[in-house]
Amino acid sequence: MARPESGDDYEKVFTEGYLFHTDEKEVLAGVLRQLLAGRRFASALDVGPGDGTMAAILAEHADRLTAVEPQAGFARKLRRRIPRVKIAGSLIQDVSFRKASFDLILASHMLYYIPLDGWDTLLERLLSWLKPGGLLLVVMSAGDSDWFRSVSELSRRLGLAPNFSYLAPEHFFKVAAGGADRIIPYDATFDFKGSSKQLEYFLVELELLAPRRLLSAEQKRLVARYVREKRGARGHFILKNRYLVGVWSAPTGPSRR
């Protein structure tokens, strides 16, 4: 199945289907501001900045800002929001920077789009781009969050394998590249108030990363049934989500190989 981030409507699905119904960005912004308080960086990299909320915070703390954003719509909005940003419009797998290029790197909610067996390799590449003493911040949903429980449950009902990995981010943070120096948890709520049809579309297009039009009639009925079950008495689809920020600090001295 085609992945929705490669389609023209991914920005709409992500923004209207997810961002309009959660305070996750606001909560993460607070965590990020606390982490960066009083610090100044010569250069920063945001991998997959999306709507640019976190990139704007990086811009407050960095003299130079680079972003890797393959989605053209997001890239245009990012440039309007932060005119001085340098944007690489490619997938992170296809981008290469010189070693020790950045003092600060943020990779927020983008590992889901990378096969699990590629996580370690990508993390090592990101770390290789850090200058000595630099910071790498990786943000993910926790493996036991309601979000991933929902993905697992709906996938099982439809007989589909999700196209992104949601198993044990905590374990990855603890062991990858020797383990994160810090793991910071935070909580946020997803409360969908749109129509049932909008929710059905969103769950498939964004959660399962599978175009709804490719589902069979029976699978579409199962999605509709799932939505009816989960909306509850108030008519809302509510997920109580837990998130993690993994913080890796590059050692001072020679840069990582």
PERA-V355080 format. One record per backbone hydrogen bond with DSSP energy under -1.0 kcal/mol. NH is the residue of the N-H (numbers start at 1). CO is the residue of the C=O. Records with the same first field share a line. If there is no record, write none. Layout:
# PERA-V355080
NH=CO ; CO
This chain:
# PERA-V355080
6=3
7=4
10=7
13=9
14=10
15=11
16=12
17=13
18=14
19=14
20=15
21=18
23=189
27=23
28=24
29=25
30=26
31=27
32=28
33=29
34=30
35=31
36=32
39=36
41=61
44=64
45=104
46=66
47=106
48=68
52=49
56=52
58=54
59=55
60=56
61=58
63=41
64=42
66=44
67=86
68=46
69=88
75=71
76=72
77=73
78=74
79=75
80=76
81=77
82=78
85=82
86=65
88=67
90=88
94=91
95=92
100=128
101=129
102=129
103=43
104=43
105=135
106=45
107=137
109=139
113=110
114=111
118=115
119=116
122=118
123=119
124=120
125=121
126=122
127=123
128=124
129=125
130=127
131=102
134=131
135=103
136=248
137=105
138=246
139=107
140=244
142=242
145=142
146=240
149=145
150=146
151=147
152=148
153=149
154=150
155=151
156=152
157=153
158=154
160=155
172=168
173=169
174=170
175=171
176=172
178=175
179=176
180=173
181=247
182=247
184=245
186=243
188=241
190=239
191=21
192=237
199=195
200=196
201=197
202=198
203=199
204=200
205=201
206=202
207=202
208=203
210=204
214=211
215=212
220=216
221=217
222=218
223=219
224=220
225=221
226=222
227=223
228=224
229=225
230=226
231=227
235=232
237=192
239=190
241=188
243=186
244=140
245=184
246=138
247=182
248=136
250=134
